[in-house]
Amino acid sequence: MDPPFEEKYKSLLTNGTLLSKDKDDVIMSYYEEHELPIIDLHRLTLSFSEREQCIKEIRRAAREWGFFQVVNHGIPQEILERIQLEQRKLFHHPFSKKAEENILNLSENNGYRWGNHTATCLRQISWSEAFHMPLTDISKIGGDNKSLRESIEAYAATAEKLAKEMTEILAENLDVSSTYFQENCLPETNYLRMNRYPPCPFYSEVFGILPHTDSCFVNVLIQDQIGGLQLWVNGEWISVKPHPEALLINLGDLFQVNLVGSTYSSQNWVN
């Protein structure tokens, strides 16, 4: 079921100079593990003072990190477990079926992508595969993938509600209407991305996914307990310690572009 990474990158893996020979280019696999700010959203439903303190913590985390974790976020554990199960089943299809057939009946090709086909050196390789789909296409998923469609619909509905709640809280601290994001983040601009990082025998030489900033307004991320998410903060990479009950919220490039002068951070790099 895995993409043919070694075949695709054979010339780079056999003829390229291993990065570990150059101390300035080594891709380190282990960094000091940090726990991002964890915010209990249940406090938003309590007394005025508790709600205000919770809002302050959300804004502080957005300003200082651009990333934070939330618990009691309103998305049932059953929904989270179900979509992760369906994701594993989807990626378990043979590679040929994922790559050549539009198995999800999506409008944007088949939504499947893997690796980096323009890589010219080891440090440009992405050892991962993904399905990227607009939420407006979810209703088209059918056939053998009915349970996948239902799990995505359940997750998307609750995650969208959470994202709107976070953006409204952040907007209140800026010179914009609390409905700014709701008015500008239209349904056709909402996407779901499912990522998988197959075992890599060259894990110290290549990236699972290339360092990047997220282009979205706001991202709601389910992180499994294996870990691997890394952030570039204050001039160094840190590993994010997974929390079994938390979801990750991060602000994207569009947040900053559309709100020039925003006091919130959206420029942390992700690895």
C-alpha positions in Angstrom: 0.0 0.0 0.0 3.0 2.3 0.4 4.0 4.7 -2.4 7.2 3.6 -4.2 9.5 6.1 -2.5 12.7 4.2 -2.9 12.1 3.6 -6.6 11.1 7.2 -7.2 14.1 8.6 -5.3 16.5 5.8 -6.3 19.0 8.1 -8.0 19.0 10.6 -5.1 19.3 7.8 -2.5 22.2 6.0 -4.3 24.1 8.9 -5.9 23.3 11.8 -3.6 25.6 12.8 -0.8 24.1 11.7 2.5 23.2 14.7 4.5 24.8 13.3 7.6 28.2 13.9 6.0 27.6 17.6 6.3 26.9 18.8 9.9 25.2 21.9 8.5 22.6 19.9 6.5 21.8 17.1 8.9 18.0 16.6 9.4 17.8 16.0 13.1 15.1 13.5 14.1 14.9 14.3 17.8 14.4 17.7 19.4 13.5 18.7 22.9 9.9 17.9 23.5 7.6 20.7 24.5 4.0 20.7 25.6 2.1 23.6 23.9 -0.3 25.7 26.0 -3.3 23.6 26.9 -6.6 25.4 27.2 -9.7 23.9 28.7 -12.6 25.3 26.6 -15.2 24.2 29.2 -14.2 27.4 31.1 -15.9 29.4 28.3 -19.2 28.1 29.7 -18.6 29.0 33.3 -18.7 32.4 35.2 -17.9 35.7 33.5 -14.4 35.8 35.2 -13.6 32.2 34.2 -14.6 32.9 30.6 -12.6 36.1 30.4 -9.5 34.3 31.8 -9.9 31.5 29.3 -10.2 34.1 26.4 -7.0 35.8 27.6 -5.1 32.5 27.6 -6.3 31.8 24.0 -5.2 35.2 22.8 -1.9 34.9 24.7 -1.2 31.5 23.1 -2.1 32.8 19.7 0.1 35.8 20.1 3.2 34.0 21.5 3.0 30.7 19.7 0.4 30.7 16.9 -0.3 27.2 18.1 -2.1 25.9 21.1 -3.9 22.8 22.3 -7.6 22.7 23.4 -9.4 20.1 25.6 -13.1 19.8 26.2 -13.4 21.2 22.7 -16.9 19.8 22.0 -15.9 17.1 19.4 -16.9 13.7 20.8 -14.1 11.2 21.2 -16.2 8.7 19.2 -16.1 11.0 16.2 -12.3 11.5 16.4 -11.7 7.7 16.8 -14.0 6.9 13.9 -12.4 9.3 11.4 -9.0 8.1 12.3 -10.1 4.5 11.7 -11.6 5.4 8.4 -8.5 7.3 7.4 -6.4 4.2 8.1 -8.7 2.1 6.0 -8.5 4.6 3.1 -4.7 4.6 3.1 -4.6 0.8 3.3 -5.8 0.6 -0.3 -3.2 -0.6 -2.8 -1.0 2.3 -4.0 -2.1 1.8 -7.6 -5.8 2.3 -6.6 -5.0 5.4 -4.6 -2.8 7.0 -7.3 -4.7 6.0 -10.5 -8.3 5.9 -9.6 -10.6 8.6 -8.3 -11.7 6.4 -5.5 -13.3 9.2 -3.6 -15.1 10.8 -6.6 -13.6 14.2 -6.0 -13.6 17.1 -8.4 -9.9 17.9 -7.9 -8.4 14.9 -9.7 -8.6 12.2 -7.0 -7.3 14.4 -4.2 -4.3 12.0 -3.6 -0.7 13.1 -3.5 2.6 11.6 -2.3 6.2 12.6 -2.1 7.7 15.6 -3.9 8.1 14.8 -7.6 10.3 17.9 -8.2 12.9 16.9 -5.6 16.5 17.2 -6.8 18.3 16.4 -3.5 17.6 14.4 -0.3 16.4 17.4 1.7 13.6 18.1 -0.8 12.0 14.6 -0.3 8.7 14.4 1.5 8.2 10.8 2.7 4.5 11.0 3.1 1.1 10.6 1.3 -2.1 12.5 1.7 -5.7 13.0 0.6 -6.7 16.6 0.2 -10.3 17.4 -0.4 -12.7 20.4 -0.4 -15.5 19.9 2.1 -18.0 20.8 -0.7 -17.0 17.5 -2.4 -17.7 15.3 0.7 -21.3 14.6 -0.3 -20.0 13.0 -3.6 -18.1 10.3 -1.7 -20.1 7.1 -1.9 -20.0 3.4 -2.8 -17.6 1.5 -0.6 -16.6 4.7 1.1 -20.0 5.5 2.6 -18.7 5.1 6.2 -15.8 7.4 5.4 -18.1 10.1 4.1 -20.3 9.9 7.2 -17.3 10.1 9.5 -15.9 13.1 7.6 -19.3 14.9 7.7 -19.6 14.4 11.4 -16.0 15.6 12.1 -16.2 18.6 9.7 -19.4 19.8 11.2 -18.0 19.8 14.8 -14.5 21.0 13.7 -16.0 23.9 11.8 -18.0 25.0 14.8 -14.8 24.9 16.9 -12.8 26.9 14.4 -15.5 29.6 14.2 -15.5 29.8 18.0 -11.8 30.3 18.1 -11.7 32.9 15.3 -14.5 34.9 16.8 -12.6 35.1 20.1 -9.4 36.2 18.4 -11.3 38.7 16.2 -12.8 40.4 19.3 -9.3 41.5 20.2 -8.7 43.0 16.7 -10.3 45.9 14.9 -12.7 43.7 13.0 -16.2 42.3 13.4 -16.5 39.1 15.3 -18.2 37.7 12.2 -15.3 38.7 9.9 -14.0 35.1 9.4 -17.5 33.6 9.0 -18.2 36.2 6.2 -14.8 35.6 4.5 -14.2 31.9 5.0 -16.8 30.5 2.6 -17.7 26.8 2.4 -15.8 26.3 -0.9 -12.6 27.5 0.9 -12.7 24.8 3.6 -10.6 21.7 3.1 -9.9 18.4 4.9 -6.4 16.9 4.6 -5.5 13.4 5.8 -1.8 12.7 6.1 0.1 9.4 6.5 3.8 9.0 7.1 5.0 5.5 6.1 8.0 4.0 7.8 11.2 5.5 6.4 14.5 3.7 6.4 16.3 7.0 5.9 14.5 8.9 8.6 17.6 10.9 9.6 18.2 12.0 6.0 14.7 13.1 4.7 11.6 14.9 5.9 8.2 13.4 6.4 6.9 16.6 5.0 9.0 19.6 4.0 9.2 22.5 6.5 6.3 24.9 5.7 3.8 27.4 7.0 0.1 26.6 6.7 -1.6 28.8 4.2 -5.1 28.5 5.8 -6.9 30.9 8.1 -7.1 28.5 11.0 -6.3 24.8 11.2 -7.9 22.2 13.5 -5.4 19.3 13.8 -5.8 15.8 15.2 -2.3 14.6 16.3 -1.8 10.9 17.0 0.2 9.7 20.0 3.2 8.7 17.9 4.2 12.3 17.6 6.5 13.8 15.0 5.1 17.3 14.7 7.8 19.9 15.0 7.7 23.7 15.2 10.2 26.4 14.5 10.0 28.7 17.5 12.4 31.4 18.6 15.2 30.2 16.3 15.0 26.5 17.0 13.0 23.4 16.2 10.9 21.9 19.0 8.9 18.6 19.1 5.3 18.9 20.2 4.4 16.5 22.9 1.1 14.8 22.0 -1.8 15.1 24.4 -4.4 12.2 24.2 -7.4 14.4 24.7 -6.4 17.6 22.9 -6.8 19.0 19.4 -4.2 21.5 18.0 -5.3 24.9 16.8 -2.9 26.9 14.6 -3.2 30.1 12.7 -2.3 30.2 9.1 -0.8 32.6 6.6 -4.2 33.9 5.4 -5.0 35.0 9.0 -2.0 37.3 8.9 -2.5 38.4 5.3 -6.1 39.4 5.8 -5.4 41.1 9.1 -2.3 43.2 8.5 -1.0 44.3 11.8 -2.5 41.4 13.7 -0.9 40.9 17.1 -1.2 37.1 16.6 1.6 34.8 15.4 1.1 32.9 12.2 4.6 32.5 11.0 5.9 29.5 12.9 7.3 26.9 10.5 6.0 23.3 10.7 8.0 20.2 10.1 
